[in-house]
């Protein structure tokens, strides 16, 4: 029996980050049978100073790897434990 990775994914710390705009974590995720690149940045909320993760999802293209660039965000959440 083959492992079913539908609706799951993984992130790994980026070991070769070349600039601040590159993701802190990269990986992939499968959503309803479609594969996507997943990128994450660790940010700090301006108002509260609390840390959170900003995510980016990009459809996988067999000819290219993900190269998302972080955009500004105003998201804040007290539910994130770090």
Secondary structure, DSSP 4 states (H G I P E B T S, - for coil): -----TTEEEEEE-SS--STTS-SEEEEEEETTEEEEEEEEEEE-TTT--EEEEEEEEE-BTTB-------------S-S--
